Each structure stands twice: as C-alpha cells, then as structure tokens.
C-alpha cells in the first residue's frame, strides 16, 4: 500500500490541492509505521516544493 501511495503522490504533485487531499487520505489509511516511513519519504521528495502542506498534514502524526 505504501508504494501505491508514493506513486499517487508523485503523479498528483503538480496540483497542490490534490496533493494535499491524497496525502490526508494516505495518512488515514496507512499503519502508524507506514506513516512514519511516508513522512520521511515525503520530506525528502517534496520538502522543497510542498513543505507547508507536509507540515500541516504531518503535524497530527507527530
């Protein structure tokens, strides 16, 4: 499931609203361990371009 979520996020990263929507959905559907892995991956992959969204979405999980 985690790899599928990564694929989706890469494909929708051009649209900030859609990216945030898919990220929220992913966080809700993944296990806690997977969310931590996703968080690290997201900050490495999208940290420069999507940091405000990442900070907003992951604040709940930390």
Secondary structure, DSSP 8 states (H G I E B T S, - for coil): -HHHHHHHHHHHTTSHHHHHHHHHHHHHHS-HHHHHHHHHHHHHHHHHHHHHHHHHHHTTT-
